[in-house]
Amino acid sequence: MTIKAGDKAPEVALVTLGESGLKTARIGELAGKPALLLFFPLVNTGVCQQELCSLRDSMARYNSLGVRVVAISVDSPFAFKLWAEQ
């Protein structure tokens, strides 16, 4: 399926791991708001780590523009937790 700029995103539910544990996030929650969806394959790889660190370093700019950033990977939430702790 090809999605073009301006198309309505399909409804997707993702599992996230926050400070309070596992929760479900829905892409539909972003409707009508500026958002950046970043798809990357795996944490703990050089390219992905560099990309995520670059994104982290730019968060103030995204926040000032009111853009919600969502990084999506095939990794489990627990892999993210381990990566973040390192």
C-alpha positions in Angstrom: 0.0 0.0 0.0 1.4 3.4 -0.9 0.5 6.4 1.2 1.1 9.9 -0.3 1.4 13.2 1.5 -2.1 14.3 2.5 -3.6 10.8 2.6 -5.4 9.7 5.7 -3.1 7.2 7.6 -4.6 3.8 8.2 -5.5 3.0 11.8 -2.6 1.3 13.5 -2.1 0.4 17.2 1.4 0.1 18.6 2.7 -1.2 21.9 4.9 1.3 23.7 6.8 1.1 26.9 6.7 4.2 29.0 7.6 5.0 32.6 4.3 3.5 33.7 4.7 0.3 31.8 3.2 -1.1 28.6 0.5 0.9 26.9 -1.2 1.1 23.5 -0.7 4.1 21.2 -2.9 4.6 18.2 -1.9 6.5 15.1 -5.4 7.9 14.9 -4.6 10.0 18.0 -2.4 12.1 15.8 -5.2 13.0 13.4 -5.3 16.7 12.7 -1.9 17.4 14.3 1.5 17.8 12.7 3.4 14.5 13.2 6.6 12.9 12.0 6.5 9.1 11.7 10.1 7.7 11.7 10.4 4.1 10.7 13.7 2.3 11.4 14.6 -1.4 11.6 16.4 -2.0 14.8 18.0 -0.4 17.9 21.6 -1.2 18.7 22.7 -0.8 15.1 25.1 2.1 14.2 22.9 3.7 11.6 19.7 3.6 13.7 21.5 4.8 16.8 22.9 7.8 14.9 19.5 8.5 13.4 17.7 8.3 16.8 20.4 10.5 18.5 20.0 13.1 15.7 16.3 13.1 16.2 16.7 13.4 20.0 19.1 16.4 19.5 16.4 18.1 17.3 13.4 17.5 19.6 13.4 21.1 20.8 12.8 22.3 17.2 10.1 19.7 16.6 8.4 20.7 19.9 8.6 24.4 19.0 6.7 23.6 15.8 4.1 21.5 17.6 5.2 18.4 15.8 4.7 15.1 17.6 7.5 12.6 16.8 6.8 8.9 16.7 9.6 6.4 16.1 8.4 3.0 14.9 10.5 -0.2 14.8 10.0 -3.9 14.7 11.9 -4.2 18.0 10.1 -5.0 21.2 9.5 -2.3 23.8 11.9 -4.2 26.0 14.7 -3.9 23.5 14.1 -0.1 23.5 14.3 0.0 27.3 17.6 -1.8 27.3 19.0 0.5 24.6 17.8 3.6 26.4 19.5 2.4 29.6 22.8 2.0 27.8 
